[in-house]
Amino acid sequence: MIKDPMKTEILSKINKPNDVHGLEGDELDVLAQELRDIIISQVSDHGGHLAPCLGVVELTLALFKSYDLDKDKLVWDVGHQAYAHKLLTGRLKEFSTLRQKGGLSGFPRMAESKYDHFGVGHSSTSISAALGMAMARDLKGDDNEVIAVIGDGSLTAGLAFEGLNQAGDLGRKMVVVLNDNEMSISKNVGALSQFLSRKMTTPFLQRLKSDVEGLLATIPKIGDDLAGYAKRYGDSVKSFFTPGILFEAFHFTYVGPIDGHDTAKMVKVFEEIKKLDKPVLVHVMTKKGKGYEPAESDPSHYHGVGKFIPETGLARKFSGSGLPSYTSIFGSTLCALAEKDESIMAITAAMPEGTGTECFYEQFPERFVDVGICEQHAVTFAAGLATQGFKPAVAIYSTFLQRAYDQIIHDVCLQNLNVNFFLDRGGLVGEDGATHHGAFDMSFLRQVPNLVVMAPKDEAELAQMMATAFAYDGPCAMRYPRGTGVGAKVSKTPRKIAIGKGELMHDGKDAIIITIGSRVYPAVEAAMELAKDGLDVAVFNSRFVKPLPEKQLLELVERFERILLVEENAEAGGFGSAVLELLAGHDALRDKMVRQLGIPDEFVEHGTQKELRSMLGIDKAGIKRAMRSLCE
């Protein structure tokens, strides 16, 4: 295993993509192994996306050898498979900073390198972006190539098909590389995935063709002619049994499937299709986790991992809290509630493990649906279930639910249907950075009529809010953070909470902190420490973004001149804004000093949750500073 990237035989000499052009045969094989060694070493030390990156090493090399990335445009879908791309585009020395604060992003990012031709982080965008680049090229009279690389999991999303449909209609010259490893994060689902998995072996096709020709030749008088026609159009038999017929219906020339770990073969294919002045889809077969046995055996687990021991693949020991995550508490509580209520169903979008719903699938498979990477469909599908008396739990990361905003408004809330949204990763998620932070959900959800929006302060309150949501006749949304809570004991029969009612966590007389969700306990701790300095600060947990606990807030604010609003959400339009609107509407801000703490009007980059909360001043220390400043 190579630990020092600068001691590599070939990789250390690659400073730009075109340096790969002069490599042949064994040199490419050596470089592929060096790339895998460096990726495994880095991810084992700091965590990251492992299996998807290992699976596309040869594909990346073939693309770099075949195209001129100083001129040609390469668009990766999702981008969690682009570590080899980063290593080959002048970022070898910086690679040890990957996903760390101030270091390289874990995804392609235009501001980071001129070779990152499009920034990504969410799936299924590559074809549309590449088509835009192809049309712009033609309008400007340029002659560069445009290549989109999309996985079979990402191809299950509607956006990918919208891009295919338009690309085929316009007929612009472009290449779509379908990286088919039969997995996105979890195992792919859906009819399309099953269709792509129909791989017909060459011996089977040859035997079928031979049998058909032999049968036709036995027909008197016309048999030889029919056999000739069959031989001439043998390719159409093959296309009937392979995915080519699907993509050619979109007016793409289909090539494949080909071995995605045979660099030489892929280079030949890419060189040939450059001659075609039309949309082409190249279907390559890869193995997720290729070259690292633990990741090959369990690609779902090694899709995105924390620190591990590279020799064994086992997780490194760390001095964590040992507490269960909010995700696992959500999953176990969902199962407990579903045992008593057969109308509860669980829906996820290709992430049963990530959302904690795999246990629901194991216990209630007939009431569990993984829709694939189709968040819009998930929401409207849930709406349909709700019209028939079911209580669907839509479990999706906050950042991914953004993709279904129209469906939340029109298909669920406008009709006031009993759909419950459970938003994991609400707030700052850490090393995945700007594309994955759940920074906007309080803002975009509280605008929607009929929707109850809440956020728990701990594990026990999460379970109570889940019970509240399923008992409520209408749409509810609950967001909760990534990671573990504070160790609050979860009841086996969680009680419901009165909707629109908060709780006073700590009373005081000098000032008040009004907060919600993950910031409640840091606010309480800040108040305890401020008391040692002679500041007597109250802390109020609102629990609800919508409806706000209006009566409680107005009564509390009347007692205090200094008010600090704290949230882990965008300040613009978020929880603090909601409170300010309430106070302004009741003329309750007169002679008050108010300050907001939250996520500013900017995209927050990657770093640990602790680092980012400290940087934004929404941790205990930041809350103390803000309160001292407010009181002074």
Buried (B, 14 or more C-beta within 10 A) or exposed (E): EBEEBEEBEBBBEBEBBBBBEEBEEEEBBBBBBBBBBBBBBBBBBBBBBBBBBBBBBBBBBBBBBBBEBEEBBBBBBBBBBBBBBBBBBBBBEEBBBBBBBEBBBBBBBEEBBEBBBBBBBBBBBBBBBBBBBBBEBEEEEEEBBBBBBBBBBBBBBBBBBBBBBBBBEBEBBBBBBBBBBBBBBBBBBBEBBEEBEEBBEEEEBEEBBEEBBEEBBEEEEEBEEBBEEBEEEBEEBBBEBBBBBBBBEBBBBBBBBBBBBBBBBBBBBBEEBBEEEEBBBBBBBBBBBBBBEBBBEBBBBBBBBBBBEBEEBEBEEEEEEEBBBBBBBBBBBBBBBBEEEEBBBBBBBBBBBBBBBBBBBEBBEEBBBBBBBBBBBBBBBBBEBBEEEBBBBBBBBBBBBBBBBEBBBBBBBBEBBBBBBBBBBBBBBBBBBBBBBBBBBBBBBBBBEBBBBBBBBBBBBBBBBBBBBBBBEBBBBBBBBBBBBEEBEBEEEBEBBEBBBBBEBBBBEBBBBBBBBBBBBBBBBBBEBBBEEEBEBBBBBBBBBBBBBBEBBBEBBEEBBBBBBBBBBBBBBBBBBBBBEBBEEEEBBEEEEBBBBBBBEEEBBBBBBEBBBBBBBBBBBBBBBBBBEBBE
